[in-house]
Amino acid sequence: MWKRIAVHYPVWFETQPLAYYRRHSASHTSTLIRSGANIANALRAIEISESYLPKAFATQLSNQARKNYAFVAISTARRMLAMSDMEAAIAQIWSGLNCSDSPEVISSLISLLKSIDSEKFLVELSNYAEQKQGNETSQSALTKLYQALEEEPSDLKTTSPTIVFDGVAFQILEKAGITRVWTNLLEEWIKNGFAKYIILLDRAGTAPHLSGIRYINFPAYGYGNTEGDREMLQQICDQFGADLFISSYYTTPISTPSVFLAHDMIPEAIGWNLNLSVWRNKHHSIRHAAIHIAVSENTAQDLVKFFPHISLESVIVAKNGVDAQIFSPASSEDISSFKKKYGIIKPYFMLVGIDDNRKNRILFFKAFSQLSNREGFEIVCTGSDSLLNPELRNYTSGSVVHILELEDEELATAYSGAVALVYPSKYEGFGLPILEAMACGCPVITCPNGSIPEVAGEAAIYVNHENADELADALGEVQKPSIRKSVIAAGLKRVKQFSWSQMANTVSSALIDATLLPLKLKDNNLIIFPDWLQPEEKIGWELQAVIKAIATHSENRSITLLVTTSNISYDDAELFLSSVTMNLLMEEDLDLSQGPEISLVSELGEIQWQALLSHIQARIILSYEDKDVIAQIRAENLTSYNLEFSL
């Protein structure tokens, strides 16, 4: 009907629902869903409509429509499985496979199978297929499905929640501080079991392959196709039913909620050209994010400074760590072998990082040139493969400068053998080299800028980043045995406050809390567990009584009522609640638009329930409750209220 109208008249599509209807098991729609006829009818309508479309676009548009209805079928099958209606779910999947055998549809179906007992489901689907007459598309789709399942890694099983992680930093940045952070977080999540919730998008095979991580091959990123990349990311999120997205470096999907981890605000603080694509993407990621994390208090403050719509209280601080298995004092034998390998003969000062204005290397070279005993020292520079700037060479006459590219193990040995790490940076988002040097028993000379004091504390020698004379004095002081011993001891004590496991726990907790944002939790959160298998009249009366009691409470604007939806679909529960609130408006003149918040709880994993229960103040006892869910999530331990309660 609507297609016929659209052919002859202008049509307006209103995205907001104008009216609700109650869906029940005896309705005509429910009967069509249980048989899969709803999808079959849509497929027939697509075939009829194709002849009315412009020939240049008819095939393309019709194929896209078939694919869309295949997705609808898979989504409906999920809902049927949540209601324990296997027969209806099978009928939906079979009808969906009659629509499309596209790779996206097969991938979406595989995602569904990972969340259930797939072996039983596939047996039922095969039996159903033998009884029903399919078409060429469905037979092709089945073949592709089985082939894809054979190629799928055996451990690639989705666990709720599903978090898509874009490993784009490993492609763009290769070896950098940011990739070091993410590698350590992934390794910690493998150890503590959180990795089972992560799906890592491996950009062109550049991500580190770690046992225990689920990988999806993904195209390389290019700044010239940002919009297309966002669409592809959203498609992946949709296919895997992602609850959350997090990027290692400034990418975002279109609509899936995301988390932003701020490593620094260097471009904003230093005054770089923010019109470059990379920084525009960063700012888009910040604005798109539902939750913000920062690696230091200083970075959190800078984030809020440049994006004042973010409150400082909402930013979660998760400080970087140090790997004590790698970064620890090396033996004298290892240090001697390292120096021999690279031809280092004399004691040496160490510099880390690229040669740019922010790292402020020139201050060291100016100070070094002032040392009366400078010819007794060499200089080791790491983190940059370029030759020493001619301007800097003017300050090193008579001394050897080694420019080395070192892996972590050798970097730790280099720290251990150095007279000091000199790190005169003008700004840092964290300052990871400082922490690593301290862990190796290396004295640190640095500047009290940015987040550096948070990292180094009282365990470093501080100088002004503009004062070469002051740094020259520090280079002399650190040669004194008593000063060295004191600074080294303070550094080794300081690093014990930082660990990757602690950061991993903080970030993972933030990610889980982010998956609960749709519940709109407030200061006071109450929960009820309706038994939806009871007659509608009983459930409706009790829900109306609970909502009325909360809505008339003096603190109603600070309350969220959580309603579980076991053994009922989310859509049906939403429609049912809409009718209850409408009855309250009509019968009691009770407008709920100002509070309380009412949120449906659906398909949470165990780790999400654990996080959610910590935010719930009490459970309201109902006459007809879902005892199984209450026992499963151990909600018996919550404070319990009857309908008359006070917060």
FIDREN-205356 format. One record per residue (C-alpha): x, y, z. Coordinates in steps of 0.2 Angstrom, whole numbers, padded with zeros to 4 digits, always signed. Layout:
N
XYZ/...
***
This chain:
647
+0000+0000+0000/+0013+0012+0005/+0023+0009-0011/+0008+0013-0021/+0005+0029-0012/+0023+0034-0014/+0022+0032-0033/+0009+0045-0034/+0011+0057-0019/+0025+0065-0009/+0029+0055+0007/+0036+0061+0023/+0045+0048+0034/+0043+0052+0053/+0057+0043+0063/+0048+0045+0080/+0034+0033+0083/+0017+0042+0083/+0007+0027+0090/+0011+0011+0099/+0001-0006+0097/+0003-0020+0109/+0010-0036+0101/+0004-0052+0108/+0006-0071+0104/-0011-0072+0096/-0009-0057+0084/-0008-0059+0065/+0010-0052+0065/+0016-0065+0078/+0009-0079+0067/+0018-0072+0052/+0035-0071+0062/+0033-0089+0069/+0032-0095+0051/+0044-0083+0043/+0030-0077+0032/+0034-0059+0036/+0050-0060+0027/+0044-0071+0013/+0030-0058+0010/+0043-0044+0010/+0054-0053-0002/+0039-0056-0014/+0035-0037-0013/+0053-0033-0017/+0052-0044-0033/+0036-0035-0038/+0043-0018-0035/+0058-0021-0045/+0049-0020-0062/+0043-0002-0057/+0061+0004-0053/+0072+0013-0066/+0082+0000-0075/+0099+0007-0071/+0096+0005-0052/+0083-0009-0051/+0095-0023-0048/+0106-0014-0036/+0091-0007-0026/+0082-0023-0025/+0098-0033-0019/+0101-0020-0006/+0082-0022+0000/+0084-0041+0000/+0100-0039+0011/+0091-0027+0023/+0077-0039+0025/+0090-0053+0028/+0097-0042+0043/+0079-0040+0049/+0076-0058+0049/+0092-0061+0059/+0088-0047+0071/+0070-0055+0074/+0078-0072+0076/+0089-0065+0091/+0073-0058+0099/+0064-0075+0097/+0079-0084+0104/+0078-0072+0119/+0060-0078+0121/+0066-0096+0120/+0056-0099+0104/+0069-0109+0094/+0056-0114+0080/+0052-0095+0076/+0070-0091+0076/+0074-0105+0064/+0060-0099+0052/+0066-0082+0052/+0084-0087+0048/+0078-0098+0034/+0068-0084+0027/+0082-0072+0028/+0094-0084+0019/+0081-0084+0005/+0084-0066+0004/+0103-0064+0003/+0119-0074+0003/+0130-0058+0004/+0146-0059+0015/+0139-0046+0027/+0123-0057+0030/+0134-0073+0033/+0145-0063+0045/+0130-0057+0054/+0123-0074+0056/+0139-0081+0062/+0139-0067+0075/+0122-0074+0081/+0128-0092+0081/+0143-0087+0092/+0131-0081+0106/+0121-0097+0107/+0122-0116+0106/+0127-0116+0088/+0128-0134+0086/+0110-0137+0091/+0104-0123+0081/+0113-0128+0065/+0105-0146+0067/+0088-0138+0068/+0092-0127+0054/+0097-0141+0043/+0082-0151+0047/+0071-0136+0043/+0079-0133+0026/+0076-0151+0021/+0058-0149+0025/+0056-0132+0016/+0058-0128-0002/+0071-0114-0003/+0078-0105-0018/+0096-0104-0026/+0100-0090-0014/+0096-0100+0002/+0106-0115-0004/+0121-0104-0009/+0119-0095+0008/+0119-0112+0018/+0135-0117+0008/+0144-0101+0012/+0138-0102+0030/+0146-0119+0033/+0162-0114+0023/+0164-0099+0034/+0161-0108+0050/+0175-0121+0045/+0187-0106+0042/+0182-0097+0058/+0194-0099+0073/+0188-0111+0085/+0190-0098+0100/+0181-0084+0091/+0165-0084+0102/+0157-0068+0106/+0154-0065+0125/+0143-0051+0131/+0147-0037+0131/+0155-0036+0114/+0168-0022+0112/+0176-0018+0095/+0194-0012+0097/+0202-0004+0082/+0220-0007+0081/+0223+0007+0069/+0238+0014+0079/+0248-0001+0075/+0247+0003+0057/+0249+0022+0058/+0261+0024+0072/+0271+0008+0071/+0283+0008+0086/+0278+0023+0097/+0273+0026+0115/+0254+0024+0111/+0257+0007+0103/+0267+0002+0118/+0252+0007+0130/+0240-0003+0120/+0251-0019+0118/+0253-0019+0137/+0234-0017+0140/+0230-0031+0128/+0243-0042+0137/+0235-0038+0154/+0217-0041+0147/+0223-0059+0141/+0230-0062+0159/+0214-0057+0168/+0201-0064+0156/+0194-0047+0149/+0201-0051+0132/+0186-0062+0129/+0175-0047+0127/+0187-0039+0114/+0186-0040+0095/+0202-0032+0088/+0202-0025+0070/+0219-0029+0063/+0223-0015+0050/+0232-0024+0035/+0240-0036+0047/+0249-0023+0057/+0243-0028+0075/+0253-0038+0086/+0246-0056+0086/+0244-0062+0104/+0236-0078+0109/+0219-0075+0117/+0214-0061+0106/+0200-0062+0093/+0205-0054+0077/+0196-0048+0062/+0206-0043+0046/+0202-0025+0042/+0207-0013+0028/+0221-0001+0031/+0216+0017+0036/+0218+0032+0025/+0215+0050+0029/+0207+0052+0012/+0193+0041+0016/+0187+0045+0034/+0169+0044+0030/+0170+0028+0021/+0180+0021+0036/+0167+0026+0048/+0154+0017+0038/+0164+0001+0038/+0167+0002+0056/+0149+0004+0059/+0145-0011+0048/+0157-0022+0059/+0149-0015+0075/+0132-0020+0068/+0137-0037+0062/+0144-0042+0079/+0131-0033+0089/+0144-0022+0097/+0140-0014+0114/+0155-0002+0113/+0169+0004+0102/+0186+0010+0107/+0200+0015+0095/+0219+0015+0098/+0220+0031+0087/+0206+0043+0083/+0194+0032+0073/+0175+0031+0076/+0160+0022+0069/+0144+0031+0065/+0132+0027+0079/+0139+0014+0091/+0144+0022+0108/+0163+0024+0109/+0176+0028+0122/+0190+0040+0120/+0207+0037+0128/+0217+0053+0129/+0236+0050+0129/+0240+0068+0128/+0234+0085+0122/+0250+0090+0114/+0243+0098+0098/+0231+0109+0107/+0243+0114+0121/+0258+0117+0110/+0248+0126+0096/+0250+0114+0081/+0239+0116+0066/+0223+0108+0071/+0216+0109+0054/+0226+0094+0049/+0216+0078+0046/+0223+0068+0061/+0218+0082+0073/+0201+0084+0066/+0198+0066+0068/+0204+0067+0086/+0192+0081+0090/+0178+0071+0081/+0182+0056+0092/+0182+0067+0108/+0165+0074+0104/+0158+0057+0098/+0164+0048+0114/+0152+0043+0128/+0166+0041+0141/+0183+0049+0142/+0198+0042+0149/+0215+0051+0152/+0232+0044+0156/+0236+0057+0169/+0227+0071+0179/+0236+0084+0169/+0230+0077+0153/+0212+0076+0160/+0213+0094+0165/+0219+0099+0147/+0206+0089+0139/+0193+0098+0149/+0201+0115+0146/+0200+0113+0127/+0183+0104+0127/+0174+0113+0141/+0158+0103+0137/+0167+0088+0146/+0166+0089+0165/+0183+0085+0175/+0173+0074+0187/+0168+0063+0172/+0185+0060+0165/+0192+0043+0172/+0211+0044+0175/+0220+0028+0171/+0239+0030+0173/+0252+0021+0162/+0262+0007+0170/+0279-0001+0167/+0283-0019+0164/+0294-0025+0178/+0299-0041+0168/+0308-0030+0155/+0312-0014+0164/+0322-0018+0179/+0341-0015+0183/+0352-0025+0171/+0367-0035+0177/+0385-0027+0175/+0388-0041+0162/+0373-0037+0152/+0378-0018+0152/+0396-0022+0147/+0389-0033+0132/+0378-0019+0127/+0392-0006+0127/+0403-0018+0117/+0390-0022+0104/+0387-0003+0100/+0405+0003+0103/+0401+0013+0118/+0418+0015+0128/+0415+0029+0140/+0401+0033+0153/+0386+0040+0143/+0371+0051+0146/+0355+0046+0137/+0341+0055+0127/+0325+0047+0122/+0312+0053+0109/+0312+0062+0092/+0322+0078+0089/+0308+0091+0090/+0305+0107+0099/+0294+0100+0112/+0307+0087+0117/+0319+0101+0119/+0335+0091+0116/+0345+0107+0112/+0344+0112+0131/+0354+0096+0135/+0367+0099+0121/+0370+0117+0127/+0372+0111+0145/+0383+0097+0140/+0395+0109+0131/+0397+0118+0148/+0404+0103+0157/+0422+0104+0160/+0424+0085+0159/+0412+0083+0144/+0426+0073+0134/+0425+0059+0147/+0407+0056+0142/+0397+0049+0127/+0379+0052+0122/+0366+0039+0117/+0351+0045+0108/+0336+0033+0105/+0319+0034+0097/+0325+0043+0081/+0334+0035+0067/+0339+0052+0059/+0356+0059+0060/+0360+0072+0073/+0355+0090+0069/+0370+0100+0063/+0366+0113+0076/+0367+0100+0090/+0384+0094+0084/+0391+0110+0087/+0389+0107+0106/+0397+0089+0105/+0415+0093+0099/+0426+0079+0106/+0412+0067+0111/+0404+0052+0102/+0385+0053+0099/+0377+0036+0096/+0360+0036+0088/+0352+0019+0091/+0336+0010+0087/+0333-0002+0102/+0320-0015+0106/+0313-0015+0124/+0326-0027+0131/+0341-0017+0125/+0332-0001+0129/+0331-0007+0147/+0350-0012+0147/+0354+0005+0140/+0344+0014+0154/+0353+0003+0167/+0370+0008+0161/+0367+0027+0158/+0374+0040+0170/+0356+0048+0168/+0341+0049+0157/+0340+0068+0152/+0322+0072+0148/+0320+0091+0146/+0303+0090+0138/+0292+0106+0138/+0276+0096+0139/+0271+0078+0141/+0254+0069+0142/+0262+0056+0153/+0281+0053+0151/+0283+0034+0149/+0302+0035+0147/+0304+0043+0164/+0295+0028+0172/+0305+0015+0162/+0322+0023+0166/+0318+0024+0185/+0313+0005+0185/+0330+0001+0178/+0339+0011+0191/+0343+0025+0180/+0343+0043+0188/+0332+0055+0179/+0334+0074+0175/+0319+0082+0169/+0308+0097+0169/+0292+0100+0180/+0281+0102+0164/+0264+0094+0160/+0261+0077+0168/+0280+0074+0172/+0278+0079+0191/+0264+0066+0192/+0275+0052+0185/+0292+0057+0193/+0286+0064+0210/+0301+0068+0221/+0312+0055+0213/+0319+0065+0199/+0331+0080+0197/+0321+0095+0191/+0327+0109+0180/+0319+0124+0171/+0317+0119+0153/+0324+0136+0147/+0339+0136+0159/+0355+0127+0151/+0366+0133+0166/+0354+0124+0178/+0354+0108+0168/+0373+0109+0167/+0374+0110+0186/+0362+0095+0187/+0373+0085+0175/+0387+0088+0187/+0377+0084+0202/+0371+0067+0196/+0389+0061+0194/+0391+0062+0213/+0389+0044+0221/+0379+0050+0235/+0367+0060+0224/+0365+0045+0212/+0362+0033+0225/+0348+0044+0233/+0340+0047+0216/+0340+0029+0210/+0333+0023+0227/+0319+0036+0226/+0315+0031+0208/+0314+0012+0211/+0302+0016+0225/+0292+0028+0214/+0289+0015+0200/+0280+0003+0212/+0265+0015+0211/+0262+0011+0193/+0257-0005+0184/+0249-0010+0168/+0238-0022+0178/+0231-0007+0188/+0228+0003+0172/+0220-0012+0163/+0208-0014+0177/+0204+0004+0177/+0201+0005+0159/+0191-0011+0158/+0180-0005+0172/+0177+0011+0162/+0172+0001+0147/+0160-0010+0156/+0152+0005+0164/+0151+0013+0147/+0140-0002+0141/+0128+0003+0155/+0125+0021+0149/+0109+0017+0140/+0101+0012+0156/+0103+0031+0161/+0108+0027+0179/+0105+0041+0192/+0109+0044+0211/+0096+0032+0216/+0093+0016+0206/+0080+0003+0209/+0077-0013+0200/+0062-0025+0198/+0061-0042+0191/+0044-0045+0183/+0039-0063+0179/+0033-0059+0161/+0025-0076+0159/+0011-0071+0171/-0005-0064+0164/-0004-0047+0157/-0017-0040+0169/-0007-0046+0185/+0010-0039+0178/+0001-0023+0172/-0007-0019+0189/+0009-0022+0199/+0020-0012+0187/+0008+0003+0187/+0008+0002+0206/+0027+0002+0207/+0029+0016+0194/+0015+0027+0203/+0024+0025+0219/+0041+0031+0212/+0033+0044+0202/+0025+0052+0217/+0040+0051+0228/+0048+0067+0232/+0065+0062+0225/+0058+0055+0209/+0069+0065+0197/+0085+0057+0205/+0078+0039+0203/+0080+0027+0189/+0069+0011+0189/+0077-0004+0180/+0065-0017+0173/+0072-0034+0168/+0066-0042+0152/+0069-0060+0154/+0057-0072+0144/+0050-0057+0134/+0057-0047+0119/+0064-0030+0122/+0051-0022+0110/+0036-0031+0118/+0042-0025+0135/+0044-0008+0129/+0026-0008+0121/+0019-0015+0137/+0028-0001+0148/+0021+0012+0136/+0004+0006+0139/+0006+0006+0158/+0013+0024+0158/-0001+0029+0146/-0014+0022+0158/-0006+0032+0172/-0007+0048+0162/-0025+0045+0158/-0032+0038+0174/-0021+0047+0187/-0016+0062+0177/+0002+0057+0181/+0015+0064+0169/+0032+0054+0169/+0041+0066+0157/+0050+0074+0172/+0055+0058+0181/+0058+0045+0186/+0068+0037+0172/+0062+0020+0167/+0075+0008+0159/+0073-0009+0152/+0087-0021+0156/+0091-0034+0142/+0104-0046+0138/+0118-0041+0150/+0133-0052+0153/+0139-0058+0170/+0153-0044+0171/+0140-0031+0167/+0128-0037+0180/+0142-0036+0193/+0145-0018+0188/+0127-0014+0188/+0123-0021+0205/+0136-0010+0212/+0126+0005+0206/+0109-0002+0213/+0102+0005+0229/+0088-0008+0231/+0076-0020+0224/+0057-0018+0224/+0049-0034+0228/+0035-0040+0217/+0021-0052+0220/+0026-0061+0203/+0045-0061+0201/+0057-0070+0190/+0066-0080+0203/+0078-0088+0191/+0086-0072+0186/+0086-0065+0204/+0096-0081+0209/+0107-0081+0194/+0114-0063+0197/+0113-0065+0216/+0101-0051+0218/+0095-0058+0234/+0109-0048+0243/+0102-0031+0238/+0092-0021+0250/+0073-0025+0247/+0058-0013+0248/+0040-0016+0246/+0029-0003+0237/+0030+0009+0252/+0048+0014+0253/+0060+0029+0257/+0077+0033+0250/
***
